[in-house]
Amino acid sequence: MYFKNFFVNIFILFGLVIAWSTVANGAFPDDPKPCKYGDEQCIGKVIGLIAREKYGGDDSLNLSAMDPIPVKKFHIKQGSDSPVNIDLLFTNNVGIGLKTATLLKTKGFGKDLATKHEVIFKTDKLALVGDYKISGKVLVLPIHGSGKSNVTLVEPKITISWMGTPNVKDGGATHMKLDKFTVDLEPKNVIFNFENLFNDKFLSDNMNKFLTDSWKETYPEIHTALTKGLAPIARNVIQGVFDKHPYEKLFLESSRSKMPIKVVILLVAVAIGGVIGDFPDDPKPCKHGDVECIGKLFNYFMIEKHSGDTNYDLKSIDPLFLETLVVARGAESPVNIRCSMNGSEVLGIKTLRFEKKKGFGKEIAGKHEISGQAQYLSLVGDYVITGSVLILPIKGEGKANITMHEPKYRIGWTGSPYEKDGATYMRVKNFYIDLYPKSITFNFENLYNNKELSDNMNKFLTKNWSEIYPELAEPLTRGVSFVANQVVDRFFAKYPYEKYFTN
């Protein structure tokens, strides 16, 4: 209950005890290595290594696969005294997103175990995907339904802490007992997507938008129950490891954990090469602010790397997958529609070509922007639409293809420096995309359940694209920007900023 099975695995992965102490017969695994007492930088590198390289599991650490995580069943039930009065059952779910976790801060883990120990880290997202069944009321609105769901915590900060208490066992060895154990989860946003609410797609989309827009009111109502339910389970898992191994044996300064020189050399290689990494040889980095080189590098990535490249932690950008995109305009707009697209893809990003840039100098903080033109950009997928366009009613569902021809583009963000593992990285903030097409072709299949009417409406939409697009540009580019932002942020999170450039 209360998300226990899902979130407890987070702390199995990132609890430092797993990083240092999951050993057999007194021998530590070769990868990763234990750290010195209180060495926050080493701790961060070990956790980073496990997150990026070991999320699929590691027998030498007794570590099960963490991404994805199977979650068979859990139950949330809030009473009538809560504004979120729901009975929510999740079954056959998986948790996704742990492999992007990074350490923010640690406390404790010194020679004196009788103190507070704390680990704080974050991840890009934690998504829970599977089957659900819900009934009850959220704020003032009734809710019921069953089907597929996706609940995503965006950029959550995760904190686990406890007070260490010495526990002397048989043989005189001192172990650490975990007291006053707590867990906290602080997301920047929560995105809800429950399919088939009320057995009506239009009502379901509206309710999901309401839940997501109201997440600041909704999440606090389940936060306390979630973390209190999680804490004892997470504690039992971590306590089990501390019960097995004496505290001093978890660190390099113990005489029983000294390693031969070749292992020390390997540890340095893991810390420098495996965690921070060498910038790939292909392509070569540019000098700061070198417009011509940066342009060639950008075009190279569009042409050669659009399917993704693990060297840069770069996922596919063509096609670029958009799970859900909703475009809605009110009655004050001449394009008074609600159009939701699911399982959509953006095609044509590989045709983007560089023309100009701003930023990308030695200073991270500030505006960075690339502009140019593409041959085409197409949004394809399943759609549902209702409303009116100009003066004509529109309604239908089926397959859609919206293609921009020769669009000019601007892609930009504000750079924000942050420290990780002793190096400076760039965080991407205030991300935006602007698109200025020469024309647009609309093709919504099955409008009005009548091919002739559908063909005529698509011709009307295409002919009047210049009046229609300005009404749709902001919600359309905002939806694409959300996904593109994650791609760019992951790209710059792979290496320190200076490694993308030559001196």
C-alpha positions, 0 to 999 in steps of 0.5 A: 500500500501507499506506493511501498513496493515501487518507491522502496526500490529507489532506496535499495538502489541509492542507499549507500549501504548497497554501494559499499556493503553488499559483499559475500564471504568478506570480499567486496565486489570489484565494481564499485569500490567502497569509499573513505569515511565521509568522502562525499565526492566518492559517495557521489561517484559511486551512486552515480556509477550505480545509477547509470551503469547498474540500473539493470542489476548486478549480481556482485552487488546483489542488486536487482534491476531497478529500471524498469521496476515491476510493481504488482499491486498497491493501494491508496485510500484516503478518507472523507476528511481529505479533499482527495477522497479516493480509493485507488488501486494500481496493479501490474505496474512498472516504475521507470526513471531511476537510471537518471538519478544524481546525488545532491548531498550526503551527511554523516557516514564518518567514523562515528556512526552514532549521528545523523546520516542523510542522502539527498538525490534527484532524478529526471522523473519517476513514472509509474505505468500500468493498470488502475482502478479508481473511485471517489472524489478529488477536490470538488469533482467525482472520479471513477474509472479503470484502465491504463495509467501513467503517473509521473513525478517530474524532477523529484528530490528524494531524501532518506535519513536516520540516526545511527545507533551502535549495535554490538553483536556476537564476536564484538563487531559493531553494527549500525542500527537505524533509528528515526528513519524518514523518507521524503519525496518533493517533485517539481510537478506531477503529471496524471494520465488515467485513461478511460475515466468515466468511460468517455475520452473527452471527460477523461482528458479534461479530468487528467488536465485538471489533476495535473493542473491541480497537482500542488493541491492533490499531492500534499494530501497523499504525501504524508501517507506515502512517506510514512508507509514507505519509511518502515519498509525502506528501513527494513531493507537497509537495516538488513544490510547493516545487520550483516556487515560491521560498520567499519568494514564498509569503508576503505580505512578498515584494515580488513578492506585494504586492496592491492595496488592494481585494485586502487588503480582500477578504482581511479579509472572507475572514478575518472573514466566511468563516472565523469567520462572522456568526451567521445572522439567523434565528433571533435568538440569546438572552441567556445563561441566558434560559430562555424564549428558549432554549426557543423557540429549541430548539423552532424548530430541532426544527420548522423545521431538523430536515432540516438547515441549512448555516448552522449546519453542522447535518445532518439530525436527523429522520431521524437515520441510524444506520449500525449499532446493536448491543444485547447483553445477557448471560445474567445479564439476563432479556433475554438477546439480541443484536440488531444493526440496520443502515441504521437511522433514528430518526424523531420527533426533530422532535416534541421539545419543550422544558421545562427547561434547565441551563447555557447561561450565560456560562461554557462549562465545566460541565453543559448539559442540555435536558429535555422530551417528544416525541410519539414516537421510532421506530427503524426498519431491518433487524435480526438477533436471537437469544437469549431474552426473559424465558423465551421464545427469540427469533430472526429477521431482517428489518424492525423498528420500535421506537416509544416513545410520549410519551417524556420525555427528557434530553439533556446534556453537559459543556462544555469551552472551546477556542481557535480562530482567536482565539475561544473555542468549546465542545467537547461532552464526556460526552454523554448521552441518557436516555429515559423512554417511557410505553409501547413498541410492538415490531414485528419482522417475520419472527421464526421465519420464521412470521407467526403466531409473529412476531405473538404474540411482538411482542404479548408484547414490547409487553405486557411493555415495562416489564420489557424496556426497563430491560434495553435502555435503556443500550445503546440510548441509548448507540448513539443518543448516539454519533451525536447527540453528533457533530451537537451538537459540529458545531453548536457548532464552527461559531461561537464560543460567544459568537455564540450569545448576545446581550449 
